[in-house]
Amino acid sequence: MFDAVARFPVPQNEPVLSYAPSTPERAELKRALETMPKDVIDIPLVIGGQEIRTGKTIDVRAPHRRELLLARAHQGGADEVERAIRAALAAQREWAAMPWTARAAIFLRAADLLASKYRPVLNAATMLGQSKTAHQAEIDSACELIDFLRFNVEFARRLHEEQPQSPPGTWNVMEPRPLEGFVFAVTPFNFTAIAGNLPTAPALMGNTVVWKPSQLALYSAHFVLKLLREAGLPDGVINLVMGDPAELSRVAIDHPDFAGLHFTGSSAVFRQLWRRIGENIETYRSYPRIVGETGGKDFVFVHPSADLDAVAVACVRGAFEYQGQKCSAASRLYVPASLWPALKERIVGLIGEIRMGDVSDFRNLMGAVIDERAFARITSYLDLARSDASCTVLAGGKADDSQGFFVAPTFVETTNPEHRLMREEIFGPVLTAWVYPDADYERALELCDRTSPYALTGAFFARDRAAIAKAMGVLRNAAGNFYVNDKPTGAVVNQQPFGGARASGTNDKAGSILNLVRWISPRVVKETFVPPVSVPYPFMSES
């Protein structure tokens, strides 16, 4: 690209726009929300740069307005995945041979396009297709995705600069090669930024990708790929396939050139895919990289010294923003008995102020859950809370799917710290509290650590620094992202790299250099300037 040591613009986190009344961004977004639904678009598969229309389509509708048809998305099967794999493998040599700075320029251009002309488009697509509010879309499909694109370039620069020592007479170079084969990126419905990052992070490092987005986020995925293609992404580097998830995943993972899985989704699906990879291990050219971020049962733990107003706001925002459909959402709450009456009153009062409805109405804090299946799963937990004698529904508990899939923000108290509501991932707007005796603080910490199989995010509230130090020790493995006096959601690229362990995934920290390390297979080259020309060593000479 350039015969120079290139210096890229220093990345900064993208500022979050307010969308307050009378701001230009609000007017732009309102226009997009008004005009985009008027055109029911056709969403094709994109393989090797070609738009593939199979004729077999599914309707893409707004979760909060079930009658609103946004698009018809073409569905592929085994043949289309095979074709996408061939396209990825065909593009790999030229893409990997391209100077990494040239690859980086594509994603930096995509970031700037997203920060400008694509911002209202992708935010509106995320709001309409995934029922996010303006703020939730802005921090996701605009700011976080922009940050991924820009900071990943910085992380790639650091990887290329990481070089071994070269003593006199030799030159040692470490080359961050891409993996040998293709990467299969499987992305979720709940974050457009994740859907953009999972295929682009490996691609930046020279890999080619088969991308299977969630069937529930095809509207925004279409615009993400449109953005990347406008930024100059070559044909075949990222191939978009849609269809039955089980069939598409089976074909990709069974292929001998499968080189890596970049996954965000449920723990159960991730385990199924890992199991299949293990069964196929002898058929692969190399050992595949497996990177996954999965479920969460995220906690807020309250110490007797905590600020109650801060706790109440963190619980309400952490549990109910985006309808609790975040793997980091607050789902279980541990409260000392001395603070419970006052905290309960505050939380119930704040829940009573929440507006829920069409996200195009900017007065609403909550939209709808993603689909009928999610609605049924979440309402089954509401039924459990109402029917179980150990539970008391303090707020919410209602749901209505007559126009959209709306579940009210629900606050439950349980007398059983190991209740299903305290253990199982619900992925909806349900927060369950257990009140512990103040004298049992240490036991409560231990229960928090071992009750759930997940270990993604958690928050601890206290003014007492000794208590904070104690909690950080006991809960060291309970959360990959641990927040002190803040809600357990809202990780920012390069500030709080994201990921957890246990049943929450491989903890490869999206938003840091650690994730990009997984998409390279380094080669070390040693060059000796004056090589030896005789076999004997000095010690072999006679004295």
LINVENNOR-V339964 format. One record per backbone hydrogen bond with DSSP energy under -0.5 kcal/mol. NH is the residue of the N-H (numbers start at 0). CO is the residue of the C=O. Records with the same first field share a line. If there is no record, write none. Layout:
BEGIN
NH: CO, CO
END
This chain:
BEGIN
3: 1
5: 3
7: 5
16: 14
22: 19
26: 22
27: 23
28: 24
29: 25
30: 26
31: 27
32: 28
33: 29
34: 30
35: 31
37: 34
38: 35
39: 37
40: 38, 69
42: 40, 71
43: 41
44: 51
45: 239
46: 49
49: 46
51: 44, 49
52: 50
53: 51
56: 54
57: 72
59: 70
60: 58
61: 64, 67
64: 61
65: 402
67: 64
68: 66
69: 59, 67
70: 59
71: 40
72: 57
73: 42
74: 55
75: 241
80: 76
81: 77
82: 78
83: 79
84: 80
85: 81
86: 82
87: 83
88: 84
89: 85
90: 86
91: 87
92: 88
94: 90
95: 91
96: 92
97: 93
101: 98
102: 98
103: 99
104: 100
105: 101, 102
106: 102
107: 103
108: 104
109: 105
110: 106
111: 107
112: 108
113: 109
114: 110
115: 111, 112
117: 112
118: 115
119: 115
121: 117
122: 118
123: 119
124: 120
125: 121
126: 122
127: 123
128: 124
129: 125
130: 126
131: 125
136: 132
137: 133
138: 134
139: 135
140: 136
141: 136
142: 137
143: 138
144: 139
145: 141
146: 142
147: 143
148: 144
149: 145
150: 146
151: 147
152: 148
153: 149
154: 150
155: 151
156: 152
157: 153
158: 154
159: 155
160: 156
161: 157
162: 160
169: 166
170: 526
172: 524
174: 172, 522
175: 173
176: 174
178: 518
180: 178
181: 256
182: 207
183: 259
184: 182, 209
185: 183, 261
186: 184, 211
194: 190
195: 191
196: 192
197: 193
198: 194
199: 195
200: 196
201: 197
202: 198
203: 199
204: 200
205: 202
206: 201
207: 180
208: 236
209: 182
210: 208, 238
211: 184, 209
212: 210, 240
216: 213
220: 216
221: 217
222: 218
223: 219
224: 220
225: 221
226: 222
227: 223
228: 224
229: 225
230: 226
231: 228
232: 227
236: 233
238: 208
239: 45, 237
240: 210, 238
243: 75
247: 243
248: 244
249: 245
250: 246
251: 247
252: 248
253: 249
254: 251
257: 254
258: 181
259: 181
260: 288
261: 183
262: 260, 290
263: 185
264: 292
269: 265
270: 266
271: 267
272: 268
273: 269
274: 270
275: 271
276: 272
277: 273
278: 274
279: 275
280: 277
282: 279
283: 279, 280
284: 255
288: 258
290: 260, 288
292: 262
293: 503
294: 502
297: 328
298: 456
299: 331
300: 458
301: 333
302: 300, 460
305: 302
307: 305
310: 306
311: 307
312: 308
313: 309
314: 310
315: 311
316: 312
317: 313
318: 314
319: 315
320: 316
321: 364
322: 319
323: 320
324: 321
325: 323
328: 325
329: 317
330: 297
331: 297
332: 431
333: 299
334: 332, 433
336: 435
338: 335
339: 335
340: 336
342: 338
343: 339
344: 340
345: 341
346: 342
347: 343
348: 344
349: 345
350: 346
351: 347
352: 348, 349
353: 350
356: 365
360: 357
361: 359
363: 360
364: 354
365: 354
368: 404
374: 370
375: 371
376: 372
377: 373
378: 374
379: 375
380: 376, 377
381: 377
382: 378
383: 379
384: 380
385: 381
386: 382
387: 383
390: 387
391: 412
393: 391, 410
394: 410
399: 405
402: 403
404: 62
405: 399, 403
407: 397
409: 428
410: 394
411: 430
412: 391
413: 432
414: 389
416: 414
418: 415
421: 418
422: 418, 419
423: 419
429: 427
430: 409
431: 330
432: 411
433: 332
434: 413
435: 334, 433
439: 436
440: 437
443: 439
444: 440
445: 441
446: 442
447: 443
448: 444
449: 445
450: 446
454: 500
457: 480
458: 298
459: 482
460: 300
461: 459
464: 462
467: 463
468: 464
469: 465
470: 466
471: 467
472: 468
473: 469
474: 470
475: 472
477: 474
478: 474
479: 454, 455
480: 455
482: 457
484: 459, 482
493: 510
494: 491
495: 491
497: 509
500: 454
502: 452
503: 500
504: 501
505: 291
506: 291, 499
509: 497
511: 508
514: 508, 511
515: 511
516: 512
517: 513, 514
518: 515
519: 516
520: 176
522: 174
524: 172
526: 170, 524
528: 168, 526
529: 168
539: 536
540: 537
END
